[in-house]
Amino acid sequence: MRVLIVDDEKNIRESIGKYLQLENIDSCPAKSGEEAITLLEKESFDAAIIDLKLPGMSGQGVLDWIQQRGLGLPSIMISAHGEIADAVAALKGGAKDYLVKPFDPAELVIKLKFLVENKRRENLVEAGLRTENSHNVLLGEAAQMKKISLQIDKIADADRNTTVLITGESGTGKEVAAREIHRRSRDAAEPFVAVNIGGIHEGLMESELFGHEKGAFTGAASRKQGLFELAGGGAIFLDEIGEMPMILQVKLLRVLQERKIRRLGGLSDIPIAARIISATNRDLEEEVREGRFREDLYFRLNVFRISLPPLRERQEDIPLLAKFILKRRGKEDYSFSSKAMEKLVSYSFHGNIRELENILERALIFCEDKIIRAEDIDIHEQNNTAERTQDGISLDEIEKQAIIDTLAACNGNRTRAAIQLGVSRKTVLNKIKIYGLR
């Protein structure tokens, strides 16, 4: 990542640059708006940090220049003046975020990484997630997928206040479908903010989603906008909505009902305009029956529903998807032998499109002469979740029981369980979802 730092104060430029360097992020300083534009004309950057008050051309002037030339450079505006009007003007003028000095450099880095990754994903969607006949290739050409494509067209044209719930197994392309709704909508130029609910610590979730005011809690050194605000008039995608704690479900319900949020520690409501799209691989109706998900929230989320089928139910799409995945990796001149494609089409793909991508990534390492053969595709029985030991017990059952026993021994502490099992906490969370553990 390479970041342009625009600030007329040398100590600010240097301190930000040094902190970014500690995070292995390259930076380039500019002491004025004019110098920033000179650099932007000659060099490329992944993001920019721009001071609002600059001698000569203002920070807003730099933003205007970036917007007029269609650079699509994610920019964070910084200022010593914490006026709401300034923040609103900066966000309307093209900034993706706004920080008031002095700010926590760690928060700056988090925001930078989030914006750059979000931009990278948007570029992927724009660059290659469509076929020649204008259908998104990750949605496929099977009859049921064409039906889903028509559903996406309808919801994209609908009012932004209409909520969408996307269901399907892990790896079926729920985020891709959400991005496609946004891309086909009249608000496609507005931000698309993706949030993995399962990946946010419960204690930080409210602040991340709704923001906080300065002094709202220990360490809240400045006001922070939440992801709902950052989405602006675009879309916010709440992935793994079934993971949301009950106390946050109540607050999300209020947001859906009133289309307003309140920052943590705040006294006033803030209207939101973003389309709200949620997704889950859980059976939310079952979650409601078991008392783990609010029924009223489920009805609010489930206004328009899109159900994505697993890849094993649309095997005719596998050749199309496989060729597209190679294209996206710059391997357009690679091909499959007939036996290799037969092997792919006959496989069950329990991990769906994500597993297909992983299998092809390994195959590219081993193939020769730009032809992927059957022996290059590692999907024999050891990859099949139905594999059984000599005692007739599946490996999945052994793994599931090991996780259950370890969680019990650690009193449900997932971090300690991950350490005991010798895997990452994220792996434990994923396995808990796959096996439906509580």
Helices and strands as residue ranges (DSSP letters): E 2-6, H 10-22, E 26-30, H 33-42, E 47-51, H 59-68, E 75-79, H 84-92, E 97-100, H 105-128, H 143-157, E 164-167, H 174-184, E 192-196, G 197-199, H 205-210, E 211-212, E 224-225, H 227-230, E 235-239, G 241-243, H 246-258, E 260-261, E 270-271, E 275-280, H 284-289, H 295-301, E 304-307, G 311-313, G 315-317, H 318-328, E 335-336, H 338-345, H 352-366, E 371-372, G 374-376, G 381-383, H 395-409, H 414-421, H 425-434
